[in-house]
Amino acid sequence: MAGNFWQSSHSQQWILDKQDLLRERQNDLLALNEDEYQKIFIFFANVIQVLGEQLKLRQQVIATATVYFKRFYARNSLKNIDPLLLAPTCILLASKVEEFGVISNSRLISICQSAIKTKFNYAYTQEFPYRTNHILECEFYLLENLDCCLIVFQPYRPLLQLVQDMNQEDQLLSLSWRIVNDSLRTDVCLLYPPYQIAIACLQIACVIMQKDATKLWFAELNVDLDKVQEIVRAIVNLYELWKDWKEKDEIQMLLSKIPKPKPPPQR
């Protein structure tokens, strides 16, 4: 495993430019506005989280699966692969890469069927339509699109080091960890190094917990604070969007607006 973030494929190939990201989305943004697009990705991050929890995966594996999902659509339209197929495929691949152990294909399909029927029946009226062969085929396509860059550095480790350095582990670790989880529902994992995301999440946690005494500690950090503030704004914007979103009322309409692949021409 690459031990140094700056020498890794994550750093060298998968810290993307915001303008490039928006340009790649233009076709999808003809069918969806930017808020709708983000709501779809919030929904599928939730799907990945629920599937991961039901499979009893570690949060690191769930986070890596979510990053794979976002990386794929950073380079592809939503119409290229149904997100409902890509979500469990990302979980399958992440569990191998993070050395969690092999998830049996039949168990993965069974949990997908159960989750769609019980947890997400407000979004889908049909049963989960995919089988093992679809997921295995999709996995090859996902690997190709990730350019086999499978090591993902997450903000959890730098976050732990930061709160220990601050001597605030008991008060701040749990909340800032949850904010890191929430950050996966934004684009920050595609745009910024994980240590900057960790600092931004810790800063938000300090504000929520009214830890004014930590301001000097942040000021002494050798970090690009403009970038940290961009991450803070992205996460705060997520909370603003989330606060007013009636997911159960809207999601069927949003899923119906996702661009679909064109059928092959009739011979």
GIURWO-V894315 format. One record per backbone hydrogen bond with DSSP energy under -0.5 kcal/mol. NH is the residue of the N-H (numbers start at 1). CO is the residue of the C=O. E is the energy in kcal/mol with one decimal. If there is no record, write none. Layout:
BEGIN
NH:CO:E + NH:CO:E
END
This chain:
BEGIN
5:3:-0.6 + 7:4:-0.9 + 8:5:-1.5 + 11:5:-0.7 + 12:8:-2.4 + 13:9:-2.6 + 14:9:-1.0 + 14:10:-1.1 + 16:14:-0.8 + 16:190:-3.4 + 21:17:-2.3 + 22:18:-2.3 + 23:19:-2.3 + 24:20:-2.3 + 25:21:-1.0 + 26:23:-1.2 + 29:25:-2.4 + 30:27:-1.1 + 31:27:-0.5 + 31:28:-1.1 + 32:28:-1.7 + 37:33:-2.6 + 38:34:-2.3 + 39:35:-2.4 + 40:36:-2.1 + 41:37:-1.6 + 42:38:-2.3 + 43:39:-2.5 + 44:40:-2.2 + 45:41:-1.9 + 46:42:-2.0 + 47:43:-2.0 + 48:44:-2.4 + 49:45:-2.3 + 50:46:-2.7 + 51:47:-2.7 + 52:48:-2.6 + 53:49:-2.5 + 54:50:-2.4 + 55:51:-1.7 + 56:53:-1.2 + 57:52:-2.8 + 61:58:-0.6 + 62:58:-1.8 + 63:59:-2.9 + 64:60:-2.2 + 65:61:-2.4 + 66:62:-2.1 + 67:63:-2.2 + 68:64:-2.5 + 69:65:-2.2 + 70:66:-2.2 + 71:67:-2.9 + 72:68:-2.5 + 73:69:-1.7 + 74:70:-1.0 + 75:71:-0.8 + 75:72:-1.2 + 76:72:-0.6 + 80:77:-1.6 + 81:77:-0.5 + 85:82:-1.8 + 86:82:-2.0 + 87:83:-2.4 + 88:84:-0.6 + 89:85:-1.3 + 90:86:-2.7 + 91:87:-1.6 + 92:88:-2.3 + 93:89:-2.3 + 94:90:-2.7 + 95:91:-2.2 + 96:92:-1.1 + 97:93:-2.4 + 98:94:-2.9 + 99:96:-1.2 + 100:95:-2.4 + 101:95:-1.1 + 104:102:-0.5 + 108:104:-2.3 + 109:105:-2.5 + 110:106:-2.4 + 111:107:-2.5 + 112:108:-2.2 + 113:109:-2.6 + 114:110:-2.3 + 115:111:-2.8 + 116:112:-2.4 + 117:113:-1.8 + 118:114:-2.3 + 119:115:-1.9 + 120:115:-2.1 + 123:120:-1.6 + 124:120:-1.9 + 134:131:-0.8 + 135:131:-1.7 + 136:132:-2.6 + 137:133:-2.0 + 138:134:-2.4 + 139:135:-2.1 + 140:136:-1.3 + 141:137:-1.5 + 142:138:-2.6 + 143:139:-2.6 + 144:140:-2.2 + 145:141:-2.0 + 146:142:-2.2 + 147:144:-0.9 + 148:143:-2.2 + 149:146:-1.9 + 150:148:-1.2 + 152:150:-0.6 + 153:151:-0.5 + 154:152:-0.5 + 158:154:-0.5 + 159:155:-2.2 + 160:156:-2.2 + 161:157:-2.1 + 162:158:-2.4 + 163:159:-2.5 + 164:160:-1.8 + 165:161:-2.2 + 166:162:-1.9 + 167:163:-0.5 + 167:164:-0.8 + 168:163:-2.4 + 172:168:-2.9 + 173:168:-0.5 + 173:169:-1.7 + 176:172:-2.5 + 177:173:-2.3 + 178:174:-1.8 + 179:175:-1.9 + 180:176:-2.0 + 181:177:-2.1 + 182:178:-2.3 + 183:179:-2.1 + 184:180:-0.7 + 184:181:-1.1 + 185:182:-2.4 + 186:183:-1.8 + 190:187:-2.1 + 191:187:-0.8 + 191:188:-0.8 + 192:188:-2.2 + 196:193:-0.7 + 197:193:-1.6 + 198:194:-2.5 + 199:195:-2.0 + 200:196:-2.3 + 201:197:-2.5 + 202:198:-2.2 + 203:199:-2.4 + 204:200:-2.2 + 205:201:-2.2 + 206:202:-2.3 + 207:203:-2.0 + 208:204:-2.5 + 209:205:-2.4 + 210:207:-1.0 + 211:206:-3.0 + 212:210:-1.4 + 214:211:-1.7 + 215:212:-1.8 + 218:214:-2.1 + 219:215:-2.2 + 220:216:-1.5 + 221:218:-1.4 + 223:221:-1.5 + 225:223:-1.2 + 228:224:-1.8 + 229:225:-2.3 + 230:226:-1.8 + 231:227:-2.0 + 232:228:-2.4 + 233:229:-2.6 + 234:230:-2.1 + 235:231:-2.2 + 236:232:-2.7 + 237:233:-2.7 + 238:234:-1.6 + 239:235:-2.0 + 240:236:-2.1 + 241:237:-2.4 + 242:238:-2.8 + 243:239:-2.2 + 244:240:-1.0 + 245:241:-0.6 + 245:242:-0.9 + 246:244:-0.6 + 247:245:-1.3 + 249:246:-0.9 + 250:246:-1.7 + 251:247:-2.6 + 253:250:-0.5 + 254:250:-2.1 + 255:251:-3.0 + 256:252:-1.8 + 257:253:-0.8 + 257:254:-0.9 + 258:254:-0.6 + 258:255:-0.9
END
